[in-house]
Amino acid sequence: MNIILGILVLSVLAVAGLAVLLLPFGIFVVQQGSVAVITTFGKYSRVARPGLSYRIPIIQKIQSRISVQNRSMELSFQAITQD
């Protein structure tokens, strides 16, 4: 009975230790004016907004970071009519 309890405690400690080690690798920051597309095993999962976010390491990946800032562009055109 003591051996089973010892193995159980050891496995719980191993899982907790693994979680503590992987926790910092999942934290990331999305800069202001952009969003990050998160995929899970290559399939779209969610969009992370600006600020501090978390992803599950190894399972989730930041596919791309997209700027959402407004960009203005001067367009000049000339209209030619048949008048």
C-alpha positions in Angstrom: 0.0 0.0 0.0 2.9 2.4 0.8 4.5 1.7 -2.6 1.2 2.6 -4.5 0.8 5.8 -2.4 4.5 6.7 -3.1 4.1 6.2 -6.8 0.9 8.3 -6.8 2.5 11.2 -4.9 5.6 11.0 -7.2 3.4 11.1 -10.3 1.4 14.1 -9.0 4.6 15.9 -8.2 6.0 15.2 -11.7 2.9 16.5 -13.4 2.9 19.6 -11.2 6.6 20.2 -11.9 6.1 19.9 -15.6 3.2 22.4 -15.5 5.4 24.9 -13.5 8.2 24.5 -16.1 6.0 24.9 -19.1 4.0 27.9 -17.7 6.5 30.6 -18.6 6.9 29.4 -22.2 3.2 30.0 -22.9 3.0 33.6 -21.9 3.4 36.2 -24.8 2.6 39.8 -25.4 0.6 41.2 -28.3 1.7 44.7 -29.1 -0.7 47.6 -29.3 -2.2 48.1 -32.8 -1.9 44.4 -33.7 -3.6 41.0 -33.1 -2.1 37.5 -33.1 -3.8 34.5 -34.7 -3.5 31.4 -32.5 -3.8 27.9 -34.1 -4.2 24.6 -32.3 -2.5 21.7 -34.2 -2.6 24.0 -37.3 -6.3 24.7 -37.1 -7.6 28.2 -36.3 -8.4 28.5 -32.7 -8.7 32.2 -31.7 -7.4 35.7 -32.0 -5.4 37.2 -29.2 -6.0 40.9 -28.6 -3.3 43.4 -27.5 -1.9 42.8 -24.1 -0.7 39.8 -22.1 -1.9 36.4 -23.4 -1.3 32.7 -22.9 -1.1 29.8 -25.2 -0.5 26.1 -24.4 3.1 25.4 -25.3 3.8 22.8 -28.1 0.0 22.4 -28.8 -0.8 26.0 -29.8 1.2 28.2 -32.1 1.2 31.9 -33.0 0.5 31.6 -36.7 0.8 35.3 -37.5 0.7 38.8 -36.1 -1.5 41.2 -38.0 -1.4 45.0 -37.8 -4.8 46.6 -37.4 -3.7 50.2 -37.5 -5.3 52.5 -40.0 -3.2 53.3 -42.9 -4.0 56.3 -45.0 -2.9 56.7 -48.6 -3.3 59.6 -51.0 -4.8 58.4 -54.2 -4.9 60.7 -57.2 -7.0 59.9 -60.2 -8.1 61.6 -63.4 -11.6 61.1 -64.7 -11.9 61.3 -68.5 -15.4 61.6 -69.9 -16.7 61.6 -73.5 -18.3 65.0 -73.3 
